[in-house]
Amino acid sequence: MATCASRFRVALGFAALVLTLSCSREREGPPAEGSYAGAPVIVVSIDTLRADHLPAYGYQDVETPALDSFRRDAVLFRAAYSPCPMTLPSHISILTGLLPQEHGVRNNLGYEFDGAKHATLPGLLKKAGYETGAAVSAYVLRGNTGLARAFDFYDDALLARSNVSIGELSRPGKATLDSAARWISAREAKPFFFFVHLFEPHAPYEPAEPFKSRYASAYDAEIATADSLVGEFFESLKSAGIYDRAIIVVLSDHGEGLGDHGEQEHGLFLYREAIHVPLMLKLPGSRLAGTAVDRNVQLIDVVPTLAALAKVDAPAGLRGKSLLAEPNADARPIYSETYLPRIHFGWSELRSLIDDRHHYIEAPRPELYDLVSDPSERANMISERRREYAALKKEMLEYEPKFDSPSNVAPEDAAKLAALGYIGSVRSEAEGPLPDPKDRFEDLETMKRAAQLEKHDDYRGAIKLYRAVLDDSPDFADAWFRLAIACERAGIDREADEAYRRSIATSPSLAPGFAMTYGWFLFRSGRLDAAADHARLALGRSPGSAHLLLSSVALARGDAAGAEREAKAAMGDSIRRADAAVQLARVEVATGRLAEAMALLDATKRDTASLGAVEDIDLIRGDALARLQRFREAEEAFESEISAHPKTLDAYARLSILHLTQGRMSDAERALERMVSASPTKRAALFAADTCRVTDNPAGERRWRARAARLP
């Protein structure tokens, strides 16, 4: 029997060698898919991963042992492309097999996927008896984008953080993979589909050790971090006996600019560094292990491929084809698009087609590159190759965009905007031709410089840069929004108010996100009715955030029952569940239910230990402890809040008040000094003055107001 087994292994090895040669040389290609009905299906998405920054694609400056090992078990697709260099549209394409203009999601924000209209891979597999689950790491993939409805289980829990853009809100990949492993371990013997998403190596790059010290490039260090996490995940699958019998896809949603064409990150341009992505497919038993396919493929090919492998019917009419199709079957151009320039900046969208040799980018100034002789896309050949340009331009007519402009918002949202005085000032379309992003991308670098100034509390300097951008690009909604935040922090409230309103008026499709930040500004300004109105504007897209603001408004009005009701409603949003628990505890402290508040805060802290420190959790805990006259523990809680969130002004102020109640006058003053040292701004000094006012310290109030006059 041992001899027969040995001969069988030799025969398998010979067959694998033959298949390797045929795939890599693109002669006969892999055979028919075969039947793997009931096999586990797992898709691992590593966000923002350029194909040409992996050793599997020839890169030498980073080590990825886990992905290298997986590549030896898998089929490698050397020329795989994303339909969009943005996370949400690209992932919906991966899960539906549809291009963005077909599934209707053209941006990370302002759109919701309608699963009732479009079939999804998890939905197809569910009909075949699969259980379906997902765990994601980024806010832009949160369940209420419509994605959660496609799955039985959808884990999008993460902590919201102040002063972090929505596009950067994420959780550590380890927490996501641990969630995935727990769900999978409970279904080892059942057919299941699981989609897992890692945010590393997305900006801002914050690599973990030992990789941070090992690599000069923080981006590469994050790739190594992601590789380590994926390796641990695959080891858990192997230990459970799942890896060998599973169909596993590893891919990325898009790449990263890294300055190759001026753009450091992604979303603005469609050059290869932004849309050429890694794609590897492992079959059960590692069939076709180590082979490679050279022909162009695209992420919308994932659905028809996995549907065929699992023996379920894919929706009719999909543009995508099986990744395991014959090499010379149905050569087709690869389509990509980005509407981010138009939606966020008021510039022209970009669209592109890649054929077997050329990359055509449709723009106000179109571009054509020869990917064979010029893979880095340095020489625009549009003047020299008019015939190829004309052919691809004609081909692009097959992909005519169906785009709702940013002003075409849903009727219910339009009614809310009109009631708040926004819609009347919005143009349905920009006047005249839109600027080419190539001519304006330096504005993004100016925005980044302004953001760096904000991080160093130079709000006046940041304001000058934002205004300079808006002088050239008055439809740049994000610049209006960032200007508003900088003005608020600089204490220029009137200009902040106007800039917030301009951001919403310029791009109503982004209004729910902008409205929440503006709503908190209105709340802090004491304009409670307006704050509540803007919270309601966001209820559909950001329900947790909206209910939290409505709870704060109710509490400020003395409506404890309303505040509690809204806080509990916010807990239904997984993204804001921890913040909602803190708000509910705040209401309980305000109404004297101190034991209940303490129990809720302690439970929340335990439940979120893997995600990081929840903002205000120790602040409210300190309040409860102080009311219980457990002063030493209250002081420790306030110090813990300050350590985790050093720019939280309330924590210093309450620590100062705590010291005053104990007669520790110098410590009270020192707490205010620490506050202004951590945030050396007019706003912080005025906060210190207000703290002195409420504690009946007129001399301290005068001193801090005088100091505020000297601060930016």
Secondary structure as UniProt FT lines:
FT   HELIX           2..24
FT   TURN            25..26
FT   TURN            37..38
FT   STRAND          41..46
FT   TURN            47..48
FT   HELIX           51..53
FT   HELIX           55..57
FT   HELIX           65..73
FT   STRAND          75..81
FT   HELIX           87..96
FT   HELIX           100..103
FT   TURN            115..117
FT   HELIX           121..127
FT   TURN            128..129
FT   STRAND          131..135
FT   HELIX           139..141
FT   HELIX           143..145
FT   TURN            146..147
FT   HELIX           148..150
FT   STRAND          153..155
FT   TURN            162..163
FT   HELIX           166..168
FT   HELIX           173..185
FT   TURN            186..189
FT   STRAND          192..198
FT   TURN            200..201
FT   TURN            209..210
FT   HELIX           211..214
FT   HELIX           218..239
FT   TURN            240..241
FT   TURN            243..245
FT   STRAND          247..251
FT   TURN            258..261
FT   HELIX           272..275
FT   STRAND          276..277
FT   STRAND          279..282
FT   HELIX           284..286
FT   TURN            287..290
FT   STRAND          292..298
FT   HELIX           299..301
FT   HELIX           302..309
FT   TURN            310..311
FT   TURN            316..317
FT   TURN            323..324
FT   TURN            327..328
FT   STRAND          334..338
FT   HELIX           341..345
FT   STRAND          350..354
FT   STRAND          358..362
FT   STRAND          367..370
FT   TURN            371..373
FT   TURN            375..376
FT   TURN            382..384
FT   HELIX           386..396
FT   HELIX           397..399
FT   TURN            406..407
FT   HELIX           411..419
FT   TURN            420..421
FT   HELIX           423..425
FT   HELIX           437..440
FT   HELIX           442..455
FT   TURN            456..457
FT   HELIX           459..472
FT   TURN            474..475
FT   HELIX           477..489
FT   TURN            490..491
FT   HELIX           493..506
FT   HELIX           508..510
FT   HELIX           511..524
FT   TURN            525..526
FT   HELIX           528..537
FT   TURN            538..541
FT   HELIX           543..556
FT   TURN            557..558
FT   HELIX           560..570
FT   TURN            571..572
FT   HELIX           574..576
FT   HELIX           577..590
FT   TURN            591..592
FT   HELIX           594..607
FT   TURN            608..611
FT   TURN            615..616
FT   HELIX           617..627
FT   TURN            628..629
FT   HELIX           631..644
FT   TURN            646..647
FT   HELIX           649..661
FT   TURN            662..663
FT   HELIX           665..678
FT   HELIX           682..694
FT   TURN            695..696
FT   HELIX           698..709
//
